[in-house]
Amino acid sequence: MKKLSITRRDFLFTTAVPLVVNPFAEGAPYNAMGERIGEVTESTAIVHTRLTAYAERNNSGYVFRNAVRSMPHDKLPRMPEGMRVDDLEGACPGKAGRVRLHYSTRRDLSRAQTTRWFDVGPDNDFTHRFNLTGLRPYTRYWFAVEMKPATGDESRRGETGTFRTAPRARDWRPIRFCASTCQHFLTRDDPKGYLSYLAMRRLDPDFTAMIGDNVYYDSEPPIASTVELARHFWHRTYSLPSLVDYYRNTPGYWTKDDHDVLKDDCWPGVDPGIMAPMTFEDGLRIFGEQVPIGDPPYRRFRWGRGLEIWLTEGRDFRSPNNAPDSAAKSIWGETQKAWLKKTILESDADFRILISPTPIVGPDRRNKRDNHSNDAFGAEGREFRQWARDNRLDNFFVICGDRHWQYHSVDPVSGMQEFSVGAMSDGQAG
């Protein structure tokens, strides 16, 4: 008979009486995940927050120590029997309550404008998005959230954050921005999260584009096979100190790709396989819940006379990857593609940049079948690249995510230039 081996940590987690958190208990909530500022324009912004039961993430929770990046998906560890999500390292249990936002053009928040109180509860994973309007162009704002329990008057204020709005379209301003992708939790390279965030913070960018694969539901333990586990992937990542600090002080634009919807190379209606009972539709809903994003999911943003960016949606409207390639097969769908072409031609910005979750030029790996640079969607890729050439878009560039390596490539037929930003950490680089 094989001898059963169990670590002291496993024993404690499987035999201890669990501490049950009542999300409606008295006492003001915290915001352990900080805030994320999104969708900034010259006059609007979204501030996203989530109320939590504790001031910090669970830094001493259970860790899947034998998991490695290259482990086959069907070999990845699942949740140990009897263990709760709250027992995992990085867990951030939510807490019901009320929240409002104070924001001002003064660092000390004097003369601040204050929103009304909003109720927050489990239906939306204890999150709330403040939709700010009437902001001044190219102006720095400071803000802080205030939190109260679901009943009672005790309140708590979070740390102060900041962002700057975009300049008016007619005004030229120097703009600095960052972009990244492939944020794999197992390959983080710093006790506080990722070294890339520390480097980007020193650059003090006007904004950051997170170009998909913000989390990896299908290739990190425990596989996110339920809504609760999928939410945990966001909690454990965006509660890392370097991310909390960065996104509290830097606006972002988020797009999603396959791994932060369901699984590798997925599309609407795909069989969840090992991800069941989690579904593609669950992934769409959770993404909208966890990041400050507008509607529709494809958008464009102007940053003064010098820059306009487009963020495309590559999962919601796509044809099945395994369908035969044809002129009708699409990643974008006809409505999004028509909008993209129309608005690019309308723009008078000095530089027009398409930010795409997947490559349009490439190169790509031979076994991939889910983007415009390979044969699976070859017809749409060739058609779009030729359209750009026919319209002489000399000041048009593509920045793509999904690739685990950095490159600058030029399509030999159309001349379209593409920059791949590479992975968030070296451990996820290819």
Disulfide bonds with the S-S distance in Angstrom:
none
